[in-house]
């Protein structure tokens, strides 16, 4: 554990368009992990469009001055006192931190294996500080073991996934039209502009389906990461130094990023 007790982090100080400079880089205390948490030194953090929605205010503020970032790859540097020893995590382990970070475990959704719909769910980079920083915490039960054979920057974008990614409702119609019979269009964003009027024959007939995606469950994420362990996935990941996180989000907002951008120390 570092002896220095402060770190640099980006915070959403004034949610609004990127042109208004809503992000500010500040010096803050290194967070202390709660008993059930890990403290992670951030090695890479993906730049997700949801980070942009939080920063620009498309999503309501859940935590004032929140640090964005929920595609985090890092190294465990401290383990909370209540983290169980059986097969969980140790100092030095490489782990992933994703969007979903808390569920109640007892509601009707959680007990049916649909914890992503839990009314008490909380999220990294929205309800709690995320990975646009030197360190971040994560409940041990929501941390992910990562596949071997990938660099940190390749792994980060794999911690958040979906099909239609753009938050533009007008794209739903041509995407539905392009589906084969029986196909499903999954909208991966947490925010979407209005969808134009659908034509039943062109867009939905032949049992085509339209569905939203709230979040991955932990089981979804772990199944996908296990797949990535067995099948080499090529990841397009333009990189930015973490001190240029505001430029990365501006480039994302302006459509200048091809692939999934990643912040590196």
HELIX and SHEET records of a PDB file:
HELIX    1   1 UNK A   18  UNK A   20  5                                   3    
HELIX    2   2 UNK A   49  UNK A   56  1                                   8    
HELIX    3   3 UNK A  108  UNK A  111  1                                   4    
HELIX    4   4 UNK A  115  UNK A  117  5                                   3    
HELIX    5   5 UNK A  140  UNK A  142  5                                   3    
HELIX    6   6 UNK A  152  UNK A  156  1                                   5    
HELIX    7   7 UNK A  157  UNK A  159  5                                   3    
HELIX    8   8 UNK A  171  UNK A  178  1                                   8    
HELIX    9   9 UNK A  200  UNK A  204  3                                   5    
HELIX   10  10 UNK A  218  UNK A  230  1                                  13    
HELIX   11  11 UNK A  242  UNK A  244  5                                   3    
HELIX   12  12 UNK A  245  UNK A  253  1                                   9    
SHEET    1   A 2 UNK A   6  UNK A  12  0                                        
SHEET    2   A 2 UNK A  23  UNK A  29 -1                                        
SHEET    1   B 5 UNK A 135  UNK A 139  0                                        
SHEET    2   B 5 UNK A  37  UNK A  46 -1                                        
SHEET    3   B 5 UNK A  72  UNK A  79 -1                                        
SHEET    4   B 5 UNK A  94  UNK A  97 -1                                        
SHEET    5   B 5 UNK A 143  UNK A 145 -1                                        
SHEET    1   C 4 UNK A 135  UNK A 139  0                                        
SHEET    2   C 4 UNK A  37  UNK A  46 -1                                        
SHEET    3   C 4 UNK A 262  UNK A 264 -1                                        
SHEET    4   C 4 UNK A 239  UNK A 241  1                                        
SHEET    1   D 2 UNK A 100  UNK A 102  0                                        
SHEET    2   D 2 UNK A 122  UNK A 123 -1                                        
SHEET    1   E 2 UNK A 184  UNK A 187  0                                        
SHEET    2   E 2 UNK A 209  UNK A 212  1                                        
END                                                                             
